[in-house]
Amino acid sequence: MSEHDINRRRLLTAAGGLSLGLAAVPAGAQAASLSGARTSRSAVTWENIIEKSSFDSWTAFNQEWNHLYPWDGDADTHNGAARMHASQVSLSQGVLTLTATRLSSADGTSPHQPHAPVWYRSGAIHAKEQIVVNDQFPEYDIEGEFSAQTGLGIWPAFWTTGTWPEWPPESDILEFVGNSTNLFNTWNKTSSGDDGEEEGQDHFVTRAPVPVVNSIGWHKYRVWLYKEGDDVMLDYYFDGDWVATHRGKGWAGIPQRLIINLQMGSYASELSGPGDDGWDEQLPGPAGDTHLRARNVWVGRTRVW
C-alpha cells in the first residue's frame, strides 16, 4: 500500500485546497474530504513549518534548527557514549552531515542512564518548532531522506520526544541500534492496545522493524500523525511504502521536539552497563569517523481556523 493510498482518506481540504508537497490526491477523495471539512470546520489550511531548504545554508539552518539536544541541562549528552558538539555538524549542497569521531580517551561519563563513558564526539540538532497534535493542528507530516552508516556501536536517529522530561511520548522515525534494521518505534506511558506491544518498567513500546539493504544509500523515512480523540495515530513509511500504524495513547496536546542525532556505543554496542565486557572502552564500535547524512527534511501540518 502506498503512502498516497493511506493519506487520501484523511487529507483535509478547504475551498482553496492544500499544497502538501505530495503527489496529487484523486479527485473523488478530494471531493469527499472537502464535503466533510465544510460541514465540520470553518477553514482548514496547510502550512510548512520546516522547509526542505533548511540545510541549504547556515542562515536557513538557523531559522529552523538549534544545535544539541532540546532538554535543559546536559544538552550535549543522552543515553549513549557520544558528547555532542556543534563543530561535528556540517552543511554542503543541501546535505546535513553529523560526524562521530572516536577519542583517544573517555571524555567523562554521560549523566543520563545508563551513564556510558563518553568515547565519541558527535552531532545533534533539534527543530525550533514544537510538534503539537491537537484540535488546531490535527495532522502533521514529518519526513526526510537519510544516508546512515550502521553496525555495532552506531546509533543514528530521527525522532520526536515529549518536551523534556515529559517522556514518553516518543516516535522513532529512523533508528538503527547497532545493526541495519530500522526501528519504527512508538513509546507510550500507558498501553495503546497495539498488536505486539511490549511493556517495560515505565513504558509501553510498539516496534515495526524494517531491514534496510544498503542503509548508506539515500532512503526516505516518514511519519504521518493525525488526531483521533485524545490519541494520536502514527502512520510510518519507508521509501514511500506504508509500514505500520501505531497509536500514541493520550498524546493529543502534548508538545514534542524533533531531533536528528548520531549517538554511539551503549546499547548499540550491545552493552547494558558497568560489568559488561567492553563497557569501560565502549567497544565494539568504530575506530574512525562515522556519518549520518540528511537532506530534504520537511515538516508540515494542517491548521484549523
Helices and strands as residue ranges (DSSP letters): H 3-7, H 27-40, E 44-50, G 52-55, H 58-64, E 65-67, E 82-84, G 86-88, E 89-92, E 95-102, E 120-122, E 124-127, E 139-148, E 154-162, E 170-175, E 181-188, E 198-199, E 204-211, E 219-228, E 231-238, E 241-248, E 256-264, G 266-269, E 290-304
